[in-house]
Amino acid sequence: MEAEFLKIPKDRVGVVIGKGGETKRLVEQKAGVTLDVTHEGSVSIKSEDGLNLWKGRDVVKAIGRGFNPKFALNLSKEGYAFTIINLDEIFHGRESDIKRIKARVIGENGKARKTMETLSNSKISVYGKTVSIIAREEDMGPIEEALKMIMDGAHHAKVYKFLEGVHREKKLGL
């Protein structure tokens, strides 16, 4: 049996476990893993299958990064990818830059995030000092590029236009 150990924020422990252990059981069933979650946020993930272990780890990490468990469970399916962008590493701990980028990604009343999610067929979570993405593998590159454009200071309209172009090309099969 293989095992992975990870730490999630304490305020997300209850979300991983769920009401009456419901979410934990669902993750175990869908990903083919066994979870042991402590109240401090330490999570032990075990499986006989290395691929299931990897999928289970990503599902738990995604929930820990702020995703709704039902959406995070997509990571137990074939063809989904998960990425965490660590703003603290990119901006070397400069709180003002981290706060500015988080605000730009979210936008007024969540509009920027919602628009990017819709145009890229992805889900974005801004949590702590990270921006995380869940998307189908073929959609991950464009949304990562769009977020890089936002971090580099591009206007939101330019980013939306970029994602619309990618969507149009995909629709036309280019």
C-alpha positions in Angstrom: 0.0 0.0 0.0 1.3 3.4 -1.0 0.7 6.6 1.0 0.9 10.3 0.6 0.8 12.9 3.4 -0.2 16.5 3.1 -1.3 19.4 5.2 -4.4 21.4 4.5 -5.5 24.6 6.3 -7.4 24.0 9.5 -10.4 25.9 8.3 -10.8 23.4 5.4 -10.7 20.2 7.6 -14.4 20.3 8.1 -15.0 20.6 4.4 -12.8 17.6 3.6 -14.6 15.5 6.2 -18.1 16.9 5.4 -21.3 16.5 7.5 -21.1 13.2 9.3 -18.0 12.2 7.2 -20.1 12.3 4.0 -17.4 14.1 1.9 -14.6 12.0 3.2 -16.5 8.8 2.2 -17.3 10.2 -1.2 -13.7 11.1 -1.9 -12.6 7.6 -0.7 -15.2 5.9 -3.0 -14.6 8.0 -6.1 -10.8 8.2 -5.9 -10.3 4.7 -4.6 -8.3 5.8 -1.5 -8.5 5.7 2.2 -8.2 9.1 4.1 -7.2 9.8 7.6 -7.8 13.4 8.5 -6.7 15.1 11.8 -8.3 18.2 13.3 -4.9 20.0 12.8 -5.1 19.5 9.0 -2.8 16.6 8.5 -4.1 14.2 5.9 -2.9 10.7 5.2 -4.0 9.3 1.8 -3.5 5.6 1.1 -4.2 3.3 -1.9 -3.0 0.1 -3.5 -3.0 2.0 -6.9 -0.5 4.8 -7.5 -2.8 6.6 -10.0 -5.7 6.5 -7.4 -3.3 7.9 -4.8 -2.3 10.7 -7.1 -6.0 11.5 -7.9 -7.0 11.4 -4.3 -4.2 13.7 -3.3 -5.3 16.2 -5.9 -8.9 16.1 -4.8 -7.9 16.7 -1.1 -5.5 19.5 -2.1 -8.2 21.1 -4.2 -10.7 21.1 -1.4 -7.9 22.5 0.9 -7.4 25.3 -1.6 -11.0 26.4 -1.4 -12.8 24.3 -4.1 -16.3 22.9 -3.5 -15.8 19.2 -2.9 -18.3 18.2 -5.5 -16.3 20.0 -8.2 -13.0 18.9 -6.8 -14.1 15.3 -7.3 -13.8 15.9 -11.1 -10.1 15.3 -10.4 -10.8 11.7 -9.8 -12.0 11.4 -13.4 -9.8 10.9 -16.4 -8.8 14.1 -18.3 -9.0 16.7 -15.5 -6.0 18.7 -14.2 -5.2 20.8 -11.1 -2.7 23.6 -10.8 -1.8 25.8 -7.8 -0.1 29.1 -8.5 1.8 30.2 -5.4 1.6 34.1 -5.3 4.0 34.2 -2.3 6.7 32.6 -4.4 6.1 34.8 -7.4 6.0 38.1 -5.5 8.6 37.1 -2.9 6.2 37.7 0.0 5.3 41.3 -1.0 1.8 41.5 0.6 0.7 44.5 -1.4 1.4 42.7 -4.7 -0.3 39.5 -3.6 -3.3 41.5 -2.5 -3.4 43.4 -5.8 -3.2 40.2 -7.9 -5.9 38.4 -5.9 -8.2 41.4 -6.4 -7.5 41.5 -10.1 -8.2 37.8 -10.5 -11.4 38.0 -8.5 -12.6 41.4 -10.0 -15.5 43.5 -8.7 -18.1 41.2 -7.1 -16.3 38.2 -8.6 -16.9 39.2 -12.2 -13.4 38.7 -13.5 -13.1 35.2 -12.1 -16.6 34.2 -13.3 -15.9 35.5 -16.8 -12.5 33.7 -17.0 -14.1 30.5 -15.7 -16.9 30.7 -18.3 -14.6 31.5 -21.2 -12.1 28.8 -20.3 -14.4 26.1 -19.1 -12.5 26.0 -15.7 -13.0 26.7 -12.0 -10.7 29.2 -10.2 -10.2 29.4 -6.5 -8.4 32.3 -4.8 -7.4 31.2 -1.3 -4.7 32.4 1.0 -1.7 33.3 -1.1 -2.6 31.0 -4.0 -4.7 30.9 -7.1 -5.8 27.4 -8.1 -7.4 26.0 -11.2 -9.3 22.9 -12.0 -9.9 22.3 -15.8 -10.0 19.7 -18.4 -6.4 19.0 -19.5 -6.9 20.6 -22.9 -8.3 23.8 -21.2 -5.5 24.2 -18.6 -2.9 25.9 -20.8 -5.1 28.8 -21.9 -6.4 29.6 -18.4 -2.9 29.5 -17.0 -1.8 31.9 -19.8 -4.8 34.2 -19.0 -3.9 34.3 -15.3 -0.3 35.1 -16.2 -1.5 37.9 -18.4 -3.5 39.3 -15.4 -0.5 39.0 -13.1 1.6 40.8 -15.7 -0.9 43.7 -15.7 -2.9 43.1 -18.9 -6.3 44.7 -19.1 -9.2 42.3 -18.3 -10.7 43.0 -21.7 -7.5 41.8 -23.4 -7.5 38.6 -21.3 -11.2 38.0 -22.2 -10.5 38.5 -25.9 -7.6 36.0 -25.7 -9.8 33.4 -24.0 -12.6 34.1 -26.5 -10.1 33.5 -29.4 -9.0 30.2 -27.9 -12.7 29.2 -27.4 -13.5 30.1 -31.0 -10.5 28.2 -32.4 -11.4 25.2 -30.3 -15.0 25.3 -31.6 -13.8 25.5 -35.2 -11.4 22.6 -34.6 -8.2 24.6 -35.3 
